[in-house]
Amino acid sequence: NKTKKDAPEAHKYENGACVSCGSDAALAGYLKGDVDLDGDVDSDDLTLLARHVGGIEEIKNDVSLMNSDTNDDGFVNSDDLTKHARYVGGIISSWDQE
């Protein structure tokens, strides 16, 4: 498991705000699933996330890492990749769905 590097472990982002300190990630470009920070969630984001999870190319941008944590568990791993694929593929229409 690769941890998000955007904030100390005490921070947990939900809907763009940290529930522990109240910081607003939306001001920094937060859009869940938007790994490449182009303002859209699509297959390009899924590819970047797959390369990160597969160890091919590390995501180093803090906001990209935060956007990659699609299940909000504090880690960027295959669970996020699966959820992202389901979202991009239209199987789920909301990040709140399983």
GUTI-539699 format. One record per residue (C-alpha): residue number from 1; residue in three letters; x, y, z. Coordinates in steps of 0.5 Angstrom, whole numbers. Example, Ala and Ser with C-alpha at 12.3 -4.5 7.8 and 13.67 -1.06 7.14 Angstrom:
k/r/X/Y/Z
1/ALA/25/-9/16 $
2/SER/27/-2/14 $
This chain:
k/r/X/Y/Z
1/ASN/0/0/0 $
2/LYS/2/7/-2 $
3/THR/0/12/3 $
4/LYS/-2/19/1 $
5/LYS/3/24/1 $
6/ASP/-1/30/1 $
7/ALA/-2/31/9 $
8/PRO/0/28/16 $
9/GLU/-4/22/18 $
10/ALA/-8/25/22 $
11/HIS/-12/29/16 $
12/LYS/-18/25/13 $
13/TYR/-21/29/7 $
14/GLU/-28/28/5 $
15/ASN/-32/32/0 $
16/GLY/-26/36/-1 $
17/ALA/-25/38/6 $
18/CYS/-21/35/12 $
19/VAL/-25/33/18 $
20/SER/-19/34/23 $
21/CYS/-17/41/21 $
22/GLY/-22/44/16 $
23/SER/-17/46/11 $
24/ASP/-21/46/4 $
25/ALA/-18/42/-1 $
26/ALA/-22/45/-6 $
27/LEU/-18/51/-7 $
28/ALA/-12/47/-9 $
29/GLY/-15/43/-14 $
30/TYR/-19/38/-11 $
31/LEU/-23/33/-15 $
32/LYS/-24/26/-13 $
33/GLY/-22/22/-19 $
34/ASP/-18/27/-23 $
35/VAL/-11/24/-22 $
36/ASP/-8/29/-28 $
37/LEU/-11/35/-26 $
38/ASP/-15/37/-32 $
39/GLY/-21/38/-29 $
40/ASP/-25/32/-32 $
41/VAL/-25/25/-29 $
42/ASP/-24/20/-35 $
43/SER/-19/14/-37 $
44/ASP/-13/18/-37 $
45/ASP/-14/19/-30 $
46/LEU/-15/11/-29 $
47/THR/-9/10/-33 $
48/LEU/-4/14/-29 $
49/LEU/-7/11/-23 $
50/ALA/-6/4/-26 $
51/ARG/1/6/-27 $
52/HIS/2/9/-20 $
53/VAL/-1/2/-17 $
54/GLY/3/-2/-21 $
55/GLY/9/1/-19 $
56/ILE/11/4/-26 $
57/GLU/10/11/-25 $
58/GLU/10/14/-18 $
59/ILE/5/20/-17 $
60/LYS/8/25/-14 $
61/ASN/4/31/-14 $
62/ASP/0/32/-7 $
63/VAL/-7/34/-10 $
64/SER/-6/28/-15 $
65/LEU/-5/23/-10 $
66/MET/-11/26/-6 $
67/ASN/-15/26/-12 $
68/SER/-13/18/-13 $
69/ASP/-16/16/-6 $
70/THR/-23/15/-9 $
71/ASN/-25/11/-3 $
72/ASP/-22/16/2 $
73/ASP/-18/11/7 $
74/GLY/-12/14/7 $
75/PHE/-8/10/2 $
76/VAL/-8/10/-6 $
77/ASN/-8/2/-8 $
78/SER/-12/-3/-12 $
79/ASP/-18/-1/-8 $
80/ASP/-18/6/-11 $
81/LEU/-16/3/-18 $
82/THR/-22/-2/-18 $
83/LYS/-27/4/-16 $
84/HIS/-24/9/-21 $
85/ALA/-25/4/-26 $
86/ARG/-32/2/-24 $
87/TYR/-34/10/-24 $
88/VAL/-30/11/-31 $
89/GLY/-34/5/-34 $
90/GLY/-41/8/-32 $
91/ILE/-42/2/-27 $
92/ILE/-42/7/-21 $
93/SER/-45/14/-22 $
94/SER/-42/17/-15 $
95/TRP/-36/15/-11 $
96/ASP/-40/14/-5 $
97/GLN/-43/7/-9 $
98/GLU/-39/1/-8 $
